[in-house]
Amino acid sequence: MGVPAQAPLNNTREQRGWYMYDWANSAYSSTVLTLFLGPYLTAMAKAAAGADGFVYPLGIKVDPRSFWGYMVSLSVLAQVFVLPLAGSVADYGRRKRELLGALAFTGAIATTCFFFVADGRYLFGGALFFVANLAFGSSMAVYNSFLPEIARPEERDAVSSKGWGIGYAGGGLLLALNLVFLSNAAKLGLTEGTAVRICLASAGVW
């Protein structure tokens, strides 16, 4: 019976790449999920409401204040089905890096396109969020599967903690920059809505 192969002694390059992925994608959690997108999409839905005060995505009567919550629930429900598949492909497939890259770019492009969510296009914003959030969740399943390959068992807690910390630093830095930018939007000749769209898109670019 063969002995499972140990991770190589020098995984510095791979670990740095792993850390930087967390640095980058945590911007989505902090800027998009935590702060900007929920209120912005809700405002878009309210602006698009009819005389009865409701919007009708796909013909379904929805209170504009509930639209964001429904989209979060729908994207999480989709993840229930997609994440196990992504995890299985990551564990047993041979193109894990390509899969991670595809998910990362899909989520980044969808997030950058939040810049174009204006003039009542709340449905477009909801669709972009669905794609971005599904790609984000799936990419994390693949991302986490790399840990056993880049760190020995005795290193994994330290590597995981460092990645977590670097991720928080990256997400926090972009959020801080966006808050400063938003507070100075009027001085730059920008409306609040335009500034928010730039902040949202910045997470995709980041």
C-alpha positions in Angstrom: 0.0 0.0 0.0 1.5 3.3 -1.1 2.1 6.2 1.3 0.2 9.4 0.4 2.5 12.0 -1.1 3.5 14.9 1.2 3.2 18.4 0.0 6.5 19.7 -1.4 8.9 21.4 1.1 8.9 24.7 -0.8 5.4 25.9 -1.5 6.1 29.5 -1.0 5.0 30.6 -4.5 1.8 28.6 -4.4 1.0 29.9 -0.9 1.5 33.5 -2.0 -0.9 32.9 -4.9 -3.4 31.4 -2.5 -3.1 34.3 -0.1 -3.5 36.9 -2.9 -6.7 35.2 -4.2 -8.2 35.7 -0.8 -6.9 39.3 -0.8 -8.7 39.9 -4.1 -12.0 38.1 -3.6 -12.7 39.4 -0.1 -13.4 42.8 -1.8 -16.6 41.3 -3.1 -17.7 40.3 0.4 -16.9 43.7 1.9 -17.8 46.1 -0.8 -20.6 44.3 -2.6 -22.3 42.0 -0.2 -21.8 43.9 3.1 -22.4 47.5 2.2 -23.3 48.7 -1.2 -25.4 46.4 -3.4 -28.3 45.6 -1.1 -29.4 49.2 -0.5 -28.6 50.2 -4.1 -30.7 47.3 -5.7 -33.5 48.1 -3.3 -33.5 51.7 -4.4 -33.5 50.6 -8.0 -36.5 48.3 -7.4 -38.4 51.1 -5.6 -37.7 53.4 -8.5 -39.1 50.8 -10.9 -42.2 50.1 -8.9 -45.6 50.6 -10.5 -48.5 52.6 -9.2 -49.4 49.8 -6.8 -45.9 50.0 -5.2 -44.8 46.6 -6.4 -42.4 45.3 -9.0 -43.1 42.2 -11.2 -39.9 40.3 -12.0 -40.9 37.5 -14.3 -44.5 38.3 -13.6 -44.2 37.7 -9.9 -45.5 40.4 -7.5 -42.7 41.5 -5.2 -42.4 44.3 -2.7 -39.3 46.3 -3.8 -38.0 46.1 -0.2 -37.9 42.3 -0.4 -36.2 42.1 -3.8 -32.7 42.0 -2.5 -33.6 39.3 0.1 -35.2 37.2 -2.5 -32.1 37.4 -4.8 -29.8 36.4 -1.9 -32.1 33.4 -1.1 -32.2 32.4 -4.7 -28.4 32.6 -5.2 -27.8 30.6 -1.9 -30.4 28.0 -3.0 -28.5 27.6 -6.3 -25.2 27.2 -4.4 -26.7 24.2 -2.6 -26.8 22.4 -5.9 -23.7 23.8 -7.5 -21.1 23.8 -4.7 -21.0 20.0 -4.2 -20.5 19.7 -7.9 -17.7 22.3 -7.9 -16.1 20.6 -4.9 -16.2 17.2 -6.6 -14.6 18.5 -9.7 -12.0 20.2 -7.6 -11.2 17.1 -5.6 -11.2 14.6 -8.5 -10.7 16.6 -11.7 -7.3 17.4 -13.3 -8.1 21.0 -14.3 -8.6 22.6 -10.9 -6.6 25.8 -11.7 -8.5 26.3 -14.9 -11.8 25.9 -13.1 -10.8 28.4 -10.4 -9.7 30.8 -13.1 -13.0 30.5 -15.0 -15.1 31.0 -11.8 -12.9 33.9 -10.8 -13.2 35.7 -14.1 -16.9 35.0 -14.4 -17.5 36.6 -10.9 -15.2 39.5 -11.6 -16.8 40.3 -14.9 -20.3 40.1 -13.5 -19.3 42.3 -10.5 -17.6 44.9 -12.8 -20.8 45.1 -14.8 -22.6 46.5 -11.8 -21.5 49.8 -13.1 -24.1 49.5 -15.8 -27.0 48.9 -13.4 -28.8 52.3 -13.6 -32.0 53.9 -14.7 -34.2 51.3 -13.0 -32.5 48.2 -14.4 -33.0 46.3 -11.1 -33.6 43.0 -12.9 -30.2 43.3 -14.7 -28.6 44.0 -11.3 -30.4 41.0 -9.8 -29.2 38.7 -12.6 -25.6 40.0 -12.3 -25.7 39.4 -8.5 -27.0 35.9 -9.0 -24.1 35.1 -11.4 -21.5 36.8 -9.3 -22.6 35.2 -6.0 -22.8 31.8 -7.5 -19.4 32.1 -9.0 -18.0 33.5 -5.7 -19.4 30.6 -3.7 -18.2 28.0 -6.2 -14.8 29.5 -6.4 -14.4 29.3 -2.7 -15.1 25.6 -2.7 -12.3 25.2 -5.3 -10.0 27.6 -3.5 -10.2 25.8 -0.2 -9.5 22.4 -1.9 -6.0 23.7 -2.7 -4.9 23.9 0.9 -3.9 20.3 1.3 -1.8 20.6 -1.8 0.2 23.7 -0.8 0.8 23.0 2.9 1.7 20.0 5.0 -0.8 19.0 7.8 1.2 20.8 10.5 1.3 24.0 8.4 -2.3 24.2 7.4 -3.7 26.1 10.4 -1.0 28.7 10.0 -1.4 29.0 6.2 -5.2 29.1 6.5 -5.1 31.8 9.2 -2.7 33.9 7.2 -4.9 33.7 4.1 -7.9 34.7 6.2 -6.0 37.7 7.6 -4.7 38.8 4.3 -8.2 38.4 2.8 -9.6 40.7 5.5 -6.9 43.2 4.9 -7.6 43.3 1.2 -11.4 43.5 1.6 -11.1 46.1 4.3 -8.6 48.3 2.3 -10.9 48.5 -0.7 -13.9 49.2 1.4 -12.1 52.0 3.2 -11.0 53.5 -0.2 -14.6 53.3 -1.5 -16.0 55.0 1.6 -13.5 57.8 1.2 -14.4 58.0 -2.5 -18.1 58.0 -1.8 -17.8 60.8 0.8 -16.0 63.0 -1.8 -18.2 62.1 -4.8 -19.9 65.5 -4.8 -16.6 67.3 -4.9 -15.7 65.2 -7.9 -18.9 66.2 -9.7 -20.4 62.7 -9.3 -23.9 61.8 -8.2 -24.3 59.4 -5.3 -25.7 56.7 -7.6 -22.7 57.0 -10.0 -20.3 56.8 -7.1 -22.0 53.7 -5.8 -21.8 52.0 -9.2 -18.1 52.9 -9.4 -17.6 51.4 -5.9 -19.4 48.2 -6.9 -17.5 47.8 -10.1 -14.2 48.4 -8.3 -14.7 45.1 -6.5 -14.7 43.3 -9.8 -11.6 45.1 -11.0 -9.9 44.5 -7.7 
